Amino acid sequence: MKRAAIFLLAPTVRPFTIMAGAILVLALMDRGTGYFFSLGTIFSVMQLFATIGLVALGLGLSILVREFDLSVAGIVGLAGCIAVMTGVSNPWLGVLLGVCAGVVSGLLQGLIMTRLNLSSVGVTLGGLLTLQGITYVLTENKTIGYPNMAVALGLNEPIANLLSVRSAAALAVFVLAALVMTYTHIGPDVIATGSDRRASRIAGLNTERVIIGVFAASGASAALAGVLLSYSLGAASPIALADMLAPAAAAAIVGGVSVVGGRGSPMGIAAGVLTLCILRSGLSAIGVEPHVHDLVTGGILAVIAILDAPDLARRVTAWRLDRAERQEQALARKSP
């Protein structure tokens, strides 16, 4: 039983354990009304997943290499505005230009950090403000409508009343990221860079190239989130999508990404995003006040922080060793 408990609290399993626990608690709170397990609630969960998921994926990848991409909140808005402005007659052109803006933003910030040996927090905070400023200039601080309603309706079209085209696209990106991280050298390179950058360099790994690539991928993921959301809303605004950073960071941490780098996975991030979406939609479905979601999320993050505390891990290890030693001494005294 104790080994099972330790296994469930392991960082690689924890995101899925938390998600299963959230589902179980909300199912009990539902009290048989069926609101929580309704198709409408499931569809709402997946729509929220499509909104937050790709931003959390980009941010989580940057945390994996022990950096923090604050600019994801800025690229979401900028990419959405670019897509809405350029993709009326050809939506794919808007997608391409929006995602390219995210890639270029990530590449530039990655180059600045690695070439000048600067902190990602300072560089990406500057990037966030710069991207928001560019968005204000492009839109003249106005909401821009997207008249191609066929695209907007198509992205929100239900698939088996569970998914939409937008949420299915977000899931596909997560699966692709998981395959790349698992079956190519990119995954081990990213984990090694986040775990011990100096040792990785000594071993011959080009950590600068890894960091630049991660920030390019982070920008592309966040940009795609902004494009899909703006298309689906039929409008883009310079401020409407600026509040993505906090839920994306919370989802990545709940998803098992360590803030000290070197630990986490795309599927874990997906589980973290789903957990937050399940809590938000599930609590709303059973009539709980919206602020309770923030309280619950804060409590989960606090528990995760305690479980990841180095002192706690050392004390648990010391307790187990001391317990095993006392058991051996007791057996030695009983033996003839």
C-alpha positions in Angstrom: 0.0 0.0 0.0 2.8 2.4 0.9 4.6 1.6 -2.3 1.5 2.2 -4.3 1.0 5.6 -2.6 4.6 6.6 -3.4 4.1 5.4 -7.0 1.0 7.6 -7.4 2.9 10.6 -6.1 5.8 10.1 -8.5 6.2 13.1 -10.8 5.6 11.2 -14.0 2.4 9.7 -12.7 1.2 12.6 -10.6 -0.6 14.7 -13.4 -2.8 11.8 -14.3 -3.5 10.9 -10.7 -4.5 14.5 -10.0 -6.8 14.5 -13.1 -8.4 11.2 -12.0 -8.9 12.6 -8.5 -10.5 15.8 -9.8 -12.9 13.7 -11.9 -13.8 11.5 -8.9 -14.4 14.4 -6.5 -16.5 16.3 -9.0 -18.5 13.1 -9.7 -19.2 12.8 -6.0 -20.2 16.4 -5.8 -22.5 16.0 -8.7 -24.7 13.8 -6.6 -26.2 11.9 -9.5 -27.7 14.9 -11.3 -25.7 14.1 -14.4 -24.6 17.7 -15.1 -20.9 16.9 -14.7 -20.9 14.0 -17.1 -23.2 15.6 -19.7 -22.0 16.0 -23.3 -22.2 19.8 -22.9 -19.7 19.8 -20.0 -17.3 17.5 -21.8 -17.5 19.7 -24.9 -16.9 22.8 -22.7 -13.8 21.1 -21.1 -12.3 20.4 -24.6 -13.0 24.0 -25.8 -11.1 25.3 -22.7 -8.4 22.8 -23.4 -8.0 24.2 -27.0 -7.8 27.7 -25.5 -5.2 27.1 -22.8 -3.5 23.9 -23.9 -1.2 25.1 -26.7 -0.1 28.1 -24.6 0.7 25.8 -21.7 2.6 23.5 -24.0 4.8 26.3 -25.3 5.4 27.6 -21.8 6.0 24.2 -20.4 8.7 23.4 -23.1 10.6 26.6 -22.1 10.4 25.5 -18.4 11.8 22.1 -19.3 15.1 23.8 -20.3 15.1 25.8 -17.1 13.8 29.0 -18.7 10.5 30.9 -18.6 8.8 32.3 -21.7 6.7 35.2 -20.5 6.2 36.3 -24.1 3.7 33.6 -24.9 0.9 35.9 -23.7 2.0 38.5 -26.1 2.4 36.3 -29.1 -1.1 34.8 -28.6 -2.7 38.2 -29.2 -0.3 39.3 -32.0 -0.7 36.1 -34.0 -4.5 36.2 -33.6 -4.6 39.8 -34.9 -2.3 39.0 -37.8 -4.4 36.0 -38.8 -7.6 37.9 -38.7 -6.2 40.8 -40.7 -4.6 38.6 -43.4 -6.7 35.5 -43.5 -10.1 36.7 -44.6 -10.0 35.3 -48.2 -7.4 32.7 -47.5 -7.5 31.4 -43.9 -4.5 29.2 -44.3 -2.4 32.3 -45.2 -3.5 33.8 -41.9 -2.5 30.7 -40.0 0.9 30.6 -41.8 1.7 34.3 -41.1 0.5 34.1 -37.5 2.5 31.0 -36.7 5.6 32.5 -38.5 5.3 35.5 -36.3 5.5 33.2 -33.2 8.5 31.3 -34.6 10.4 34.6 -35.5 9.6 36.0 -32.0 10.9 32.8 -30.3 14.0 32.6 -32.5 14.9 36.3 -31.8 14.5 36.0 -28.1 16.4 32.7 -28.0 19.3 34.2 -29.9 19.4 37.2 -27.6 19.5 35.0 -24.5 22.1 32.6 -25.7 24.4 35.1 -27.5 24.4 37.6 -24.7 24.0 35.1 -21.8 20.9 36.9 -20.5 18.1 35.7 -18.2 15.0 34.5 -20.0 12.7 36.4 -17.6 14.1 39.8 -18.5 14.3 39.1 -22.2 10.8 37.5 -22.5 9.3 40.2 -20.4 10.7 42.7 -22.8 9.4 40.5 -25.6 5.9 40.4 -24.0 5.7 44.2 -23.8 7.1 44.6 -27.4 4.7 42.2 -28.9 1.8 43.8 -27.1 3.0 47.2 -28.4 3.1 45.9 -32.0 -0.4 44.5 -31.6 -1.7 47.8 -30.4 -0.1 49.5 -33.4 -1.4 47.0 -35.9 -5.0 47.2 -34.6 -4.9 50.9 -33.6 -6.2 49.6 -30.2 -9.4 48.4 -31.7 -11.2 45.0 -31.9 -10.9 43.7 -35.5 -13.8 41.6 -36.8 -13.3 38.5 -38.9 -16.0 38.4 -41.6 -15.3 34.9 -42.8 -17.9 33.3 -40.5 -17.7 30.0 -42.3 -14.3 29.4 -40.8 -15.4 30.6 -37.3 -18.4 28.2 -37.4 -16.3 25.4 -38.8 -13.7 25.5 -36.1 -16.4 25.3 -33.4 -18.3 22.5 -35.2 -18.9 19.6 -32.8 -17.4 16.3 -33.6 -19.5 13.5 -32.0 -20.7 16.2 -29.5 -17.4 15.8 -27.7 -14.7 17.8 -29.6 -14.6 20.7 -32.0 -12.2 21.1 -34.9 -10.2 23.5 -32.8 -9.9 21.2 -29.8 -9.0 18.3 -32.1 -6.2 20.4 -33.7 -4.9 21.1 -30.2 -4.9 17.4 -29.3 -3.1 16.6 -32.5 -0.3 19.1 -31.7 0.1 17.5 -28.2 0.4 14.0 -29.8 2.9 15.3 -32.3 5.0 16.9 -29.6 4.9 13.7 -27.5 6.0 11.6 -30.5 8.9 14.0 -31.2 10.0 14.2 -27.6 9.8 10.4 -27.2 11.1 9.0 -30.5 13.8 11.5 -31.6 16.9 12.9 -30.0 15.1 16.2 -29.3 13.5 14.9 -26.1 16.7 13.7 -24.4 18.5 16.8 -25.5 15.8 19.1 -24.0 15.8 17.1 -20.7 19.6 17.1 -20.5 19.7 20.8 -21.1 17.2 21.5 -18.4 18.8 19.0 -16.0 22.4 20.2 -16.1 23.4 22.6 -18.8 27.1 22.7 -18.0 27.4 18.9 -18.0 25.5 18.7 -21.3 27.9 21.2 -22.9 30.9 19.1 -21.6 29.3 16.0 -23.1 29.1 17.8 -26.5 25.5 18.9 -26.6 24.9 22.3 -28.3 22.6 23.6 -25.5 22.3 27.0 -27.2 20.7 25.5 -30.3 18.4 23.5 -28.0 17.2 26.6 -26.2 16.7 28.6 -29.4 14.7 25.7 -30.9 12.6 25.4 -27.8 11.7 29.1 -27.8 10.9 28.9 -31.5 8.6 25.9 -30.8 7.1 27.8 -27.8 6.3 30.8 -30.0 4.8 28.6 -32.7 2.5 26.8 -30.2 1.3 30.0 -28.5 0.8 31.6 -31.9 -1.3 28.7 -33.2 -3.5 29.0 -30.1 -4.1 32.7 -30.8 -4.9 32.1 -34.4 -7.4 29.3 -33.8 -9.1 31.2 -30.9 -9.3 34.4 -32.9 -10.7 32.6 -35.9 -13.3 30.8 -33.8 -14.4 34.0 -32.0 -14.7 35.8 -35.3 -12.6 38.7 -33.9 -9.3 39.7 -32.6 -8.4 42.2 -29.9 -5.1 43.6 -28.6 -6.1 42.9 -25.0 -8.7 40.1 -25.1 -6.1 37.3 -25.0 -3.5 38.8 -22.7 -4.6 36.8 -19.6 -3.3 33.5 -20.8 -0.1 33.4 -18.8 -1.3 32.5 -15.3 -3.6 29.5 -16.3 -0.9 28.3 -18.7 1.8 28.3 -16.0 -0.5 26.6 -13.5 -1.4 23.9 -16.1 2.2 23.2 -16.9 3.1 22.9 -13.2 0.1 20.7 -12.4 1.2 18.7 -15.5 4.4 17.7 -13.8 6.9 20.2 -15.3 9.5 21.1 -12.7 10.3 24.8 -12.3 14.0 23.8 -12.0 13.9 22.2 -15.4 14.7 18.7 -16.7 11.4 17.1 -15.9 8.1 16.9 -17.7 6.4 15.8 -20.9 3.8 17.0 -23.4 1.3 14.4 -22.2 1.8 15.4 -18.6 1.2 19.0 -19.6 -2.0 17.9 -21.4 -3.2 16.2 -18.3 -2.5 19.3 -16.3 -4.5 21.4 -18.7 -7.3 18.9 -18.7 -7.3 19.0 -14.9 -7.8 22.7 -14.7 -10.4 22.7 -17.5 -12.3 19.8 -15.8 -12.3 21.8 -12.5 -13.5 25.0 -14.1 -16.2 23.5 -16.3 -17.2 20.8 -13.7 -17.5 23.3 -10.8 -19.6 25.6 -13.0 -21.8 22.7 -14.2 -22.7 21.8 -10.6 -23.3 25.4 -9.6 -20.2 26.2 -7.6 -19.1 29.9 -7.5 -16.4 30.8 -10.0 -13.9 32.0 -7.4 -13.8 28.5 -5.9 -11.9 27.3 -9.0 -9.0 29.7 -8.2 -9.0 28.5 -4.6 -8.9 24.8 -5.6 -6.2 25.5 -8.2 -4.1 27.4 -5.7 -4.5 24.5 -3.2 -3.3 22.0 -5.8 -0.3 24.1 -6.7 0.6 24.4 -3.0 0.5 20.7 -2.5 2.6 20.1 -5.6 5.2 22.6 -4.3 5.4 20.8 -1.0 5.8 17.4 -2.7 8.6 18.8 -4.9 10.4 20.4 -2.0 14.0 19.0 -1.8 14.0 19.0 2.0 10.9 16.9 2.0 12.4 14.3 -0.4 15.5 14.1 1.7 13.5 13.7 4.9 11.4 10.9 3.4 14.5 9.1 2.1 16.2 9.5 5.5 13.1 8.2 7.3 12.8 5.2 5.0 16.5 4.3 5.5 16.3 4.8 9.3 13.1 2.6 9.4 14.8 -0.1 7.3 17.9 0.0 9.6 15.7 -0.3 12.7 13.9 -3.3 11.2 17.2 -5.0 10.4 18.4 -4.4 14.0 15.1 -5.8 15.4 15.5 -9.0 13.2 19.1 -9.3 14.3 18.1 -9.2 18.0 15.4 -11.9 17.5 17.7 -14.2 15.6 19.5 -16.8 17.8 
